[in-house]
Amino acid sequence: MRRRQLILIAVVAVLGWSVARALPPGAAPTLQGLAAARGLRWGTAVTNDQLRDPGLRRLVSEQSGLIVPESELKWDGVEATPGSFDFSAPDRLLGFAREQGLAMRGHTLVWHEQLPAWVKALPPAELDRAMATYIRTVVGHYRGQLPSWDVVNEPIADDGTGLRRNLWLERLGPDYIARALTLAHQADPKAALVINEYGLEGDDPKTLRKRQAFLKLLRQLREQGVPLNAVGLQAHLYANGSGPTTFRTLPAFLRELAALDLDILVTELDVNDRELPAAIPERDRAVAAVYGDFLAAVLPEPRLKLITTWGLSDRTTWLNGFMPRADGLPQRPLPFDADNRPKPATATIQAALDKR
């Protein structure tokens, strides 16, 4: 038997056909197929509106083994008014995932953004009850259907000085994190529970401080016996015009996370090119280089289980709305271009996944 066929059989045996399906014998390599051969999933964030595009729908189905709702499972959409839950949008995404043989993970339960106004106005006791009701209802609705949840999103202060001063910390105190995780575990004991954070990947002093605050939180939760299965590294990376982004210290940080008996998920990967010159070939080379350096740092870690990009096609990137280029040109931060065609980043990612 050829080597690729042997790999496929082994992956199917360990992970199931839905994970390995993107790498049938003789087919062109896909991101999910190459990831599956390493025992990983490759995922992408999507929205229902994006999936109305047949080309993008096909790209997601061919290249991914998992989807995550970009916005459909955030509080302001699910419970816009107190006690009135609307699961129609995330349910449509889950239907698409099942139709295509993909998994879907939950994002996100407790965050300081995209909250309804009525939640922001609650006093402490009512806020705690609202959080408990929300987690029980939402996780309970998907009990046994989603493999993992980003339970708490971005709990660490940007400057790495400790926990973020958000309404959860100010009104409920630091135990809100443990409470949210415990509630999610009670609602679905089989789902992997995740704390998701950004700004943990590079080598600059601010990142190193933030890592220490994150590790302090994780150790406290471990000492308390709080249910927690994994950490999510968002990996919103930058192709900096001022100098290369480096990840020299990242492998040691991943080992510290693994030493806490935690799996590692890359949850929102993309590469911001807003500082780079306008020329597309130069931008694409720089973006591809960042992908390559980052994957070289994370792929050897045995506890890495998932890599998810925040979109697959440049057409759908959030960066054009939230961090536009000064010259008005669209960013090119994702594996495929706005016409769903491969780019240098695609080849770099494929080579990194295929490297043994």
PyMOL commands that set and color helices and strands:
alter all, ss='L'
color gray80, all
select helices_A, chain A and resi 3-15+17-20+31-36+50-52+54-63+75-78+88-100+117-120+124-141+167-172+176-187+205-224+250-259+280-298+314-316+319-322+344-354
alter helices_A, ss='H'
color red, helices_A
select strands_A, chain A and resi 41-46+66-69+103-104+106-110+148-153+192-197+230-233+236-238+263-272+304-309
alter strands_A, ss='S'
color yellow, strands_A
deselect
rebuild
show_as cartoon
